[in-house]
């Protein structure tokens, strides 16, 4: 009886102690840094887009192929690299629940940055639409090849290399399944 009483008391005492849950970033967005010119901030959000203010600490991100340690405070971390022109930014974070990656086009105008999320579907749709039009209209083949070259040059000139292009498409396909 004493052992049972001791066991019940032990369980009741253990209820008072909480275990810390692990903080994970499963969704994030890139926004303009309001405190610095030509810099962006990474904001940890939930699926509804609400900032997760309980995210604090150092998390590893891969930004355009370079590993960065971003320090989050109240759900926000500042990417301390200046953007001197409009460019693509491929942000990727890996944790226990998987890889989370997002491709953004950061448009710079009048010392202001406007990030636009680029869907992997958009990256697949443009070349496929050009190939379909070239197949349907034989006279359109040369124009389609020229437009495709312009599309690839624009992507490469603004920092979206072919490996990053295909990696974002593959990550998007993984997210579907």
ROTOR-846107 format. One line per field, with one value per atom (N, C-alpha, C, O): residue number from 1; atom name; x, y, z. Coordinates in steps of 0.001 Angstrom, whole numbers, m for minus. Layout:
N
num = [NUM:...]
atome = [CA:...]
X = [X:...]
Y = [Y:...]
Z = [Z:...]
END
This chain:
177
num = [1:1:1:1:2:2:2:2:3:3:3:3:4:4:4:4:5:5:5:5:6:6:6:6:7:7:7:7:8:8:8:8:9:9:9:9:10:10:10:10:11:11:11:11:12:12:12:12:13:13:13:13:14:14:14:14:15:15:15:15:16:16:16:16:17:17:17:17:18:18:18:18:19:19:19:19:20:20:20:20:21:21:21:21:22:22:22:22:23:23:23:23:24:24:24:24:25:25:25:25:26:26:26:26:27:27:27:27:28:28:28:28:29:29:29:29:30:30:30:30:31:31:31:31:32:32:32:32:33:33:33:33:34:34:34:34:35:35:35:35:36:36:36:36:37:37:37:37:38:38:38:38:39:39:39:39:40:40:40:40:41:41:41:41:42:42:42:42:43:43:43:43:44:44:44:44:45:45:45:45:46:46:46:46:47:47:47:47:48:48:48:48:49:49:49:49:50:50:50:50:51:51:51:51:52:52:52:52:53:53:53:53:54:54:54:54:55:55:55:55:56:56:56:56:57:57:57:57:58:58:58:58:59:59:59:59:60:60:60:60:61:61:61:61:62:62:62:62:63:63:63:63:64:64:64:64:65:65:65:65:66:66:66:66:67:67:67:67:68:68:68:68:69:69:69:69:70:70:70:70:71:71:71:71:72:72:72:72:73:73:73:73:74:74:74:74:75:75:75:75:76:76:76:76:77:77:77:77:78:78:78:78:79:79:79:79:80:80:80:80:81:81:81:81:82:82:82:82:83:83:83:83:84:84:84:84:85:85:85:85:86:86:86:86:87:87:87:87:88:88:88:88:89:89:89:89:90:90:90:90:91:91:91:91:92:92:92:92:93:93:93:93:94:94:94:94:95:95:95:95:96:96:96:96:97:97:97:97:98:98:98:98:99:99:99:99:100:100:100:100:101:101:101:101:102:102:102:102:103:103:103:103:104:104:104:104:105:105:105:105:106:106:106:106:107:107:107:107:108:108:108:108:109:109:109:109:110:110:110:110:111:111:111:111:112:112:112:112:113:113:113:113:114:114:114:114:115:115:115:115:116:116:116:116:117:117:117:117:118:118:118:118:119:119:119:119:120:120:120:120:121:121:121:121:122:122:122:122:123:123:123:123:124:124:124:124:125:125:125:125:126:126:126:126:127:127:127:127:128:128:128:128:129:129:129:129:130:130:130:130:131:131:131:131:132:132:132:132:133:133:133:133:134:134:134:134:135:135:135:135:136:136:136:136:137:137:137:137:138:138:138:138:139:139:139:139:140:140:140:140:141:141:141:141:142:142:142:142:143:143:143:143:144:144:144:144:145:145:145:145:146:146:146:146:147:147:147:147:148:148:148:148:149:149:149:149:150:150:150:150:151:151:151:151:152:152:152:152:153:153:153:153:154:154:154:154:155:155:155:155:156:156:156:156:157:157:157:157:158:158:158:158:159:159:159:159:160:160:160:160:161:161:161:161:162:162:162:162:163:163:163:163:164:164:164:164:165:165:165:165:166:166:166:166:167:167:167:167:168:168:168:168:169:169:169:169:170:170:170:170:171:171:171:171:172:172:172:172:173:173:173:173:174:174:174:174:175:175:175:175:176:176:176:176:177:177:177:177]
atome = [N:CA:C:O:N:CA:C:O:N:CA:C:O:N:CA:C:O:N:CA:C:O:N:CA:C:O:N:CA:C:O:N:CA:C:O:N:CA:C:O:N:CA:C:O:N:CA:C:O:N:CA:C:O:N:CA:C:O:N:CA:C:O:N:CA:C:O:N:CA:C:O:N:CA:C:O:N:CA:C:O:N:CA:C:O:N:CA:C:O:N:CA:C:O:N:CA:C:O:N:CA:C:O:N:CA:C:O:N:CA:C:O:N:CA:C:O:N:CA:C:O:N:CA:C:O:N:CA:C:O:N:CA:C:O:N:CA:C:O:N:CA:C:O:N:CA:C:O:N:CA:C:O:N:CA:C:O:N:CA:C:O:N:CA:C:O:N:CA:C:O:N:CA:C:O:N:CA:C:O:N:CA:C:O:N:CA:C:O:N:CA:C:O:N:CA:C:O:N:CA:C:O:N:CA:C:O:N:CA:C:O:N:CA:C:O:N:CA:C:O:N:CA:C:O:N:CA:C:O:N:CA:C:O:N:CA:C:O:N:CA:C:O:N:CA:C:O:N:CA:C:O:N:CA:C:O:N:CA:C:O:N:CA:C:O:N:CA:C:O:N:CA:C:O:N:CA:C:O:N:CA:C:O:N:CA:C:O:N:CA:C:O:N:CA:C:O:N:CA:C:O:N:CA:C:O:N:CA:C:O:N:CA:C:O:N:CA:C:O:N:CA:C:O:N:CA:C:O:N:CA:C:O:N:CA:C:O:N:CA:C:O:N:CA:C:O:N:CA:C:O:N:CA:C:O:N:CA:C:O:N:CA:C:O:N:CA:C:O:N:CA:C:O:N:CA:C:O:N:CA:C:O:N:CA:C:O:N:CA:C:O:N:CA:C:O:N:CA:C:O:N:CA:C:O:N:CA:C:O:N:CA:C:O:N:CA:C:O:N:CA:C:O:N:CA:C:O:N:CA:C:O:N:CA:C:O:N:CA:C:O:N:CA:C:O:N:CA:C:O:N:CA:C:O:N:CA:C:O:N:CA:C:O:N:CA:C:O:N:CA:C:O:N:CA:C:O:N:CA:C:O:N:CA:C:O:N:CA:C:O:N:CA:C:O:N:CA:C:O:N:CA:C:O:N:CA:C:O:N:CA:C:O:N:CA:C:O:N:CA:C:O:N:CA:C:O:N:CA:C:O:N:CA:C:O:N:CA:C:O:N:CA:C:O:N:CA:C:O:N:CA:C:O:N:CA:C:O:N:CA:C:O:N:CA:C:O:N:CA:C:O:N:CA:C:O:N:CA:C:O:N:CA:C:O:N:CA:C:O:N:CA:C:O:N:CA:C:O:N:CA:C:O:N:CA:C:O:N:CA:C:O:N:CA:C:O:N:CA:C:O:N:CA:C:O:N:CA:C:O:N:CA:C:O:N:CA:C:O:N:CA:C:O:N:CA:C:O:N:CA:C:O:N:CA:C:O:N:CA:C:O:N:CA:C:O:N:CA:C:O:N:CA:C:O:N:CA:C:O:N:CA:C:O:N:CA:C:O:N:CA:C:O:N:CA:C:O:N:CA:C:O:N:CA:C:O:N:CA:C:O:N:CA:C:O:N:CA:C:O:N:CA:C:O:N:CA:C:O:N:CA:C:O:N:CA:C:O:N:CA:C:O:N:CA:C:O:N:CA:C:O:N:CA:C:O:N:CA:C:O:N:CA:C:O:N:CA:C:O:N:CA:C:O:N:CA:C:O:N:CA:C:O:N:CA:C:O:N:CA:C:O:N:CA:C:O]
X = [819:0:864:545:1970:2866:3481:3659:3803:4388:3388:3745:2138:1103:884:757:841:685:1871:1684:3075:4267:4250:4649:3792:3697:2671:2934:1516:484:1008:783:1697:2271:3329:3433:4100:5127:4500:4976:3443:2749:2107:2131:1545:918:1974:1730:3126:4208:4769:5169:4798:5339:4425:4883:3124:2216:2542:2277:3103:3432:4601:4759:5413:6569:6213:5684:6506:6227:7512:8596:7366:8505:8449:7381:9559:9604:9388:9998:8508:8313:9395:9901:9731:10758:10133:9028:10837:10380:10886:12076:9990:10355:9740:8618:10473:9970:9519:10337:8212:7667:7185:7058:6918:6501:7214:7394:7608:8237:7979:7672:8108:7966:9149:9759:9450:10503:9834:8995:10215:9646:10776:11932:10420:11405:11752:10869:13029:13482:13101:13593:12238:11820:12888:12766:13937:14952:16228:17096:16361:17575:17205:16200:18015:17786:18400:19506:17690:18151:18437:19300:17732:17864:16484:15477:16453:15190:15185:16227:13983:13803:13065:12221:13394:12718:11809:12261:10525:9530:8939:8426:9012:8423:6918:6470:6144:4685:4081:4762:2785:2064:1396:1642:557:m47:m1007:m1282:m1527:m2443:m1709:m2342:m395:385:575:1070:195:353:1765:2263:2401:3775:3825:3021:4777:5003:6002:7212:5493:6365:7140:8023:6825:7560:8834:9565:9114:10337:11478:11510:12392:13576:14776:14666:15913:17130:17764:17343:18785:19547:19111:19119:18728:18300:19143:19558:19387:20206:19309:18366:19611:18928:19972:21143:19542:20390:19772:18651:20499:20019:20849:22038:20219:20888:22130:23138:22054:23157:24183:25095:24064:25016:24344:23241:25022:24458:24596:25675:23487:23436:22844:21911:23388:22828:21994:22542:20679:19793:19300:18820:19424:19011:17588:17340:16667:15262:14969:15368:14272:13773:12317:12003:11437:9993:9509:8636:10074:9613:10221:9843:11150:11730:13255:13860:13859:15318:15669:14921:16795:17212:18364:19385:18174:19205:20095:19676:21301:22177:23020:24183:22480:23193:22405:21209:23072:22417:22152:22974:21003:20641:20791:20056:21734:21998:21131:21074:20456:19561:18500:18583:17518:16477:17107:17965:16668:17240:16322:15368:16637:15930:16572:17781:15761:16250:15589:14369:16407:15923:16269:17433:15260:15460:15002:13897:15867:15563:15941:16999:15050:15288:14979:13936:15879:15677:15528:16309:14500:14329:13829:13851:13381:12967:11753:11594:10900:9689:9915:8989:11109:11415:12085:12522:12152:12771:11680:10692:11871:10917:11678:12606:11284:12000:11007:9931:11384:10542:11436:12514:10972:11668:10958:9743:11732:11199:11934:13118:11210:11839:11740:10644:12889:12948:13094:14143:12047:12052:12459:11812:13538:14041:13631:13896:12980:12571:12543:11979:13154:13173:13613:12946:14717:15277:14254:14301:13345:12352:12381:12562:12207:12217:10810:10112:10412:9112:9340:9634:9210:9381:8101:7007:8253:7144:7458:8515:6532:6702:6514:5508:7487:7427:7091:7861:5954:5538:6297:6657:6532:7213:6345:6864:5047:4146:4400:4361:4658:4968:6268:6381:7243:8522:8376:9109:7448:7218:6299:6472:5326:4293:4840:4407:5769:6267:6997:6638:7990:8632:7686:7780:6778:5832:4861:4528:4413:3511:4225:3640:5471:6234:6452:6357:6743:6932:5626:5626:4528:3228:2857:2369:3085:2801:3694:3245:4954:5864:5451:5606:4935:4489:3209:3037:2313:1037:1205:572:2043:2236:3693:4573:3945:5317:6068:7290:5361:6024:6465:7286:5930:6218:7471:7871:8095:9228:10385:10928:10758:11892:11565:12410:10358:9955:9921:10338:9435:9385:10788:11017:11720:13102:13720:14446:13441:13964:13368:14092:12056:11418:11964:12186:12181:12752:14172:14539:14960:16324:16276:17082:15341:15181:14769:15276:13846:13401:14572:14741:15373:16522:17581:18191:17806:18778:18309:19103:17024:16484:16672:17085:16368:16537:17995:18300:18888:20306:20887:21673:20506:21038:20603:21317:19445:18943:19208:18591:20108:20569:19894:20111:19080:18448:19179:18920:20090:20860:20011:18959:20467:19722:19580:18494:20620:20408:19350:18542:19348:18340:16959:15971:16887:15639:15036:13864:15832:15333:15103:14184:15925:15744:14424:13744:14053:12784:11603:10581:11735:10670:10548:9438:11669:11649:11095:10330:11473:10918:9417:8686:8955:7521:6790:5700:7392:6778:6758:5800:7828:7855:6751:6147:6506:5473:4065:3160:3876:2572:2238:1075:3245:3000:3198:3032]
Y = [m1187:0:1252:2241:1197:2349:2607:3757:1530:1688:2304:3152:1883:2442:3924:4746:4257:5655:6495:7615:5969:6678:6868:7918:5862:5946:6999:7768:7044:8039:9442:10362:9616:10930:11358:12532:10392:10685:11146:12109:10479:10892:12268:13067:12548:13854:14961:16060:14679:15668:15889:17001:14821:14934:15753:16336:15799:16605:18083:18825:18521:19929:20380:21574:19447:19789:19594:18553:20593:20473:20228:20645:19557:19325:20311:20555:20862:21854:21161:20135:21748:21196:21740:22845:20966:21427:22414:22199:23473:24513:24155:23907:24128:23811:24848:25306:25201:26124:25274:24692:25214:24446:25341:24886:26594:27565:28886:29260:29566:30864:31709:31193:33014:33951:34917:35128:35487:36485:37831:37992:38792:40139:41158:40835:42384:43460:43763:43799:43979:44326:45774:46671:46031:47413:48255:49479:47612:48330:48601:49328:48029:48210:48374:47837:49107:49343:48199:47748:47734:46697:45355:44610:45038:43751:43146:43853:41820:41122:40443:40262:40072:39361:38059:37996:37029:35743:35647:35790:35404:35371:33967:33445:33360:32040:32211:32979:31483:31584:30194:29180:30176:28913:28831:29679:27830:27646:28767:28987:29484:30591:31913:32924:31918:33130:33970:35094:33457:34172:33946:32820:35008:34918:34046:34216:33112:32281:32995:32908:33694:34483:33640:34158:32354:31491:30932:30197:31266:30792:31733:32891:31226:31965:31037:29839:31591:30792:30873:31647:30056:30046:28844:27712:29101:28058:28153:29238:27003:26946:27016:26237:27953:28107:28050:28365:27652:27726:28795:28636:29872:30989:31046:31360:30743:30720:29839:30172:28735:27777:27993:27179:29057:29336:29102:29591:28347:28048:29254:29830:29624:30792:30390:29590:30944:30776:32021:33105:31870:33003:32959:31930:34088:34187:34734:35884:33906:34286:34845:34276:35957:36551:36917:37737:36301:36485:36174:36863:35140:34669:35354:35040:36280:37034:36981:37154:36738:36769:37672:37762:38330:39269:38673:38259:38645:38170:39370:40288:39374:40549:40711:41105:40427:40646:41649:41474:42676:43722:43209:42505:43571:43250:44524:45488:44533:45748:45855:46915:44763:44804:43725:42901:43735:42710:41354:41218:40354:39016:37965:38277:36714:35593:35242:35396:34770:34308:32964:32880:31914:30572:30242:30003:30228:29980:28568:28160:27822:26430:26174:26595:25473:25108:23631:23152:22915:21493:21275:21793:20493:20104:18668:17970:18222:16826:16466:15311:17442:17143:17228:16970:17580:17597:18878:19693:19032:20214:21174:20780:22440:23479:24528:25158:24709:25629:26501:26047:27762:28721:29564:30001:29785:30636:31982:32049:33051:34411:35198:34979:36115:37120:38424:38923:38975:40225:41364:41515:42154:43273:44531:44926:45161:46369:47582:47655:48537:49774:50883:50718:52002:53176:52847:53234:52142:51710:50950:50990:50269:49442:48057:47929:47034:45660:45077:45218:44422:43751:42284:41964:41379:39950:39345:39575:38566:37852:36367:35933:35599:34142:33578:33855:32781:32145:30667:29930:30249:28866:27985:28425:26749:25807:25501:25145:25634:25402:26436:26115:27667:28736:28442:28723:27876:27549:26423:26386:25521:24426:24867:24441:25721:26081:26877:26655:27789:28631:27798:27894:26994:26188:25181:24938:24595:23650:24341:23795:25529:26278:26657:26575:27065:27394:26160:26241:25026:23799:23359:22899:23497:23135:24040:23561:25347:26280:26005:26081:25687:25384:24093:23966:23152:21891:22096:21508:22944:23168:24020:23754:25024:25935:25851:26389:25198:24949:26247:26298:27279:28564:29263:30180:28837:29473:28903:29380:27897:27216:28184:28193:28980:29897:30948:31264:31489:32487:31852:32483:30621:29929:29685:29838:29310:29094:30410:30431:31498:32814:33230:33715:33045:33398:32525:33020:31242:30355:30780:30735:31189:31683:32958:33130:33848:35075:34731:35321:33772:33322:32761:33109:31904:31318:32368:32317:33322:34379:35260:35619:35606:36429:35716:36331:34416:33662:33620:33845:33334:33230:34590:34680:35636:36975:37484:38271:37042:37484:36493:36581:35558:34703:33358:32663:32958:31644:30708:30698:29925:29004:27786:27565:27005:25822:24793:24231:24514:23574:24070:23278:25356:25911:25846:25580:26088:26006:24616:24479:23586:22219:21786:21014:22274:21928:22476:21800:23688:24250:23477:23302:23021:22210:20866:20418:20228:18932:19083:18233:20165:20395:20626:20191:21310:21505:20212:19991:19347:18048:17163:16426:17246:16491:16965:16168:18266:18825:18390:18407:17998:17522:16152:15854:15334:13956:13804:12707]
Z = [0:0:0:m661:756:794:m582:m984:m1298:m2635:m3592:m4410:m3495:m4360:m4042:m4949:m2753:m2349:m2827:m3301:m2707:m3163:m4680:m5182:m5398:m6853:m7283:m8207:m6632:m6947:m6648:m7434:m5534:m5183:m6202:m6556:m6657:m7647:m8960:m9561:m9415:m10641:m10490:m11427:m9342:m9117:m9099:m9597:m8536:m8511:m9916:m10261:m10728:m12087:m12991:m13973:m12660:m13457:m13374:m14320:m12276:m12089:m12946:m13202:m13388:m14203:m15678:m16068:m16475:m17911:m18671:m18262:m19761:m20625:m21778:m22339:m22122:m23196:m24536:m24838:m25321:m26660:m27581:m27385:m28565:m29491:m30465:m30963:m30724:m31636:m33022:m33211:m33979:m35358:m36287:m36071:m37299:m38315:m39498:m40210:m39695:m40811:m41943:m43080:m41651:m42661:m42357:m41198:m43402:m43221:m44456:m45530:m44283:m45395:m45347:m44299:m46486:m46589:m46800:m47687:m45977:m46050:m46071:m45797:m46398:m46360:m44907:m44050:m44632:m43291:m43014:m43699:m42029:m41771:m41085:m41023:m40567:m39811:m40586:m40104:m41780:m42568:m44038:m44504:m44739:m46157:m46958:m46656:m47970:m48903:m48237:m48701:m47165:m46504:m46316:m46296:m46179:m45968:m44609:m43980:m44171:m42919:m43212:m44105:m42449:m42544:m41324:m40188:m41571:m40506:m40422:m41411:m39244:m39021:m38834:m37983:m39644:m39573:m39454:m39610:m39173:m39250:m40610:m41467:m40824:m42146:m42499:m43679:m41508:m41771:m41988:m42293:m41836:m42042:m40799:m40889:m39640:m38382:m37856:m37862:m37407:m36911:m35657:m34741:m35626:m34448:m33551:m33761:m32560:m31697:m30690:m30006:m30586:m29655:m30269:m29605:m31526:m32180:m31804:m32220:m31027:m30597:m30698:m30441:m31071:m31147:m32521:m33380:m32706:m33959:m34788:m34306:m36044:m36965:m38228:m38637:m38834:m40038:m41266:m41407:m42145:m43420:m44530:m44314:m45695:m46884:m47773:m48257:m47985:m48795:m50068:m50028:m51194:m52499:m52495:m53117:m51804:m51798:m50698:m50550:m49928:m48855:m47511:m47262:m46643:m45332:m44417:m44279:m43797:m42916:m41575:m41511:m40519:m39182:m38898:m38699:m38879:m38631:m37195:m36722:m36507:m35112:m35058:m35420:m34609:m34511:m33133:m32116:m33115:m31885:m32126:m32990:m31356:m31486:m32897:m33423:m33508:m34804:m36007:m37136:m35812:m36922:m36865:m35807:m38025:m38149:m39322:m40296:m39222:m40263:m41068:m40518:m42359:m43283:m43585:m44290:m43067:m43055:m44317:m44223:m45467:m46715:m47548:m47784:m47979:m48771:m50183:m50770:m50710:m52088:m52904:m52691:m53831:m54598:m55853:m56476:m56227:m57385:m57214:m56304:m58082:m58046:m58323:m59195:m57570:m57753:m57145:m56432:m57449:m56858:m55524:m55350:m54587:m53293:m53011:m52864:m52939:m52666:m51230:m50907:m50361:m48936:m48605:m48965:m47909:m47578:m46124:m45655:m45423:m44027:m43850:m44294:m43206:m42939:m41442:m40643:m41070:m39678:m39628:m40642:m38469:m38307:m39157:m39552:m39439:m40210:m41715:m42484:m42151:m43579:m44022:m43210:m45334:m45933:m46361:m46982:m46021:m46378:m47183:m46676:m48424:m49303:m50055:m50445:m50253:m50963:m51863:m51459:m53084:m54035:m54094:m54279:m53935:m53998:m55071:m55327:m55690:m56541:m55775:m55520:m55408:m54650:m55659:m56286:m55809:m56750:m56004:m55034:m56465:m55818:m56634:m57834:m55971:m56616:m55568:m54486:m55902:m55025:m53597:m52637:m53457:m52172:m51326:m50097:m51986:m51312:m51946:m53157:m51141:m51631:m51558:m50554:m52640:m52679:m53024:m54176:m52041:m52335:m52905:m52388:m53978:m54610:m54581:m55038:m54040:m53978:m55382:m56035:m55849:m57160:m56948:m56333:m57454:m57312:m58302:m59394:m57907:m58793:m60006:m61064:m59865:m60995:m62092:m63280:m61688:m62636:m63388:m64581:m62681:m63313:m64339:m65327:m64110:m65047:m66191:m67332:m65876:m66851:m68037:m69168:m67810:m68908:m69967:m71141:m69619:m70672:m71328:m72531:m70547:m71137:m72096:m73148:m71734:m72620:m73915:m74995:m73811:m75022:m75899:m77123:m75275:m76051:m76705:m77847:m75994:m76559:m77730:m78754:m77584:m78689:m79895:m81038:m79634:m80739:m81441:m82656:m80688:m81291:m82108:m83176:m81583:m82269:m83526:m84548:m83453:m84578:m85008:m84335:m86096:m86552:m86842:m86701:m87238:m87519:m86238:m86272:m85140:m83862:m83203:m82141:m83804:m83180:m82903:m81798:m83872:m83686:m82630:m81792:m82660:m81663:m80274:m79302:m80162:m78871:m78325:m77125:m79182:m78745:m78276:m77282:m78975:m78572:m77224:m76355:m77040:m75769:m74635:m73530:m74898:m73890:m73509:m72335:m74486:m74195:m73359:m72445:m73666:m72876:m71449:m70495:m71302:m69985:m69179:m68011:m69790:m69104:m68776:m67708:m69688:m69429:m68270:m67401:m68257:m67164:m65831:m64848:m65794:m64561:m64120:m62949:m65052:m64717:m64326:m63383:m65040:m64774:m63398:m62777:m62922:m61620:m60501:m59439:m60719:m59632:m59506:m58513:m60475:m60418:m61365:m62568:m60817:m61647:m61989:m61389:m62946:m63372:m62243:m62096:m61434:m60322:m59329:m58844:m59027:m58122:m58756:m58072:m60061:m60809:m60660:m60311:m60924:m60830:m59380:m59104:m58457:m57052:m56520:m55748:m56918:m56460:m57059:m56396:m58288:m58893:m58173:m57886:m57881:m57188:m55775:m55320:m55069:m53731:m53783:m52893:m54822:m54989:m55247:m54721:m56062:m56329:m55077:m54846:m54271:m53016:m52065:m51347:m52078:m51207:m51589:m50754:m52857:m53279:m52697:m52426:m52509:m52072:m50611:m50077]
END
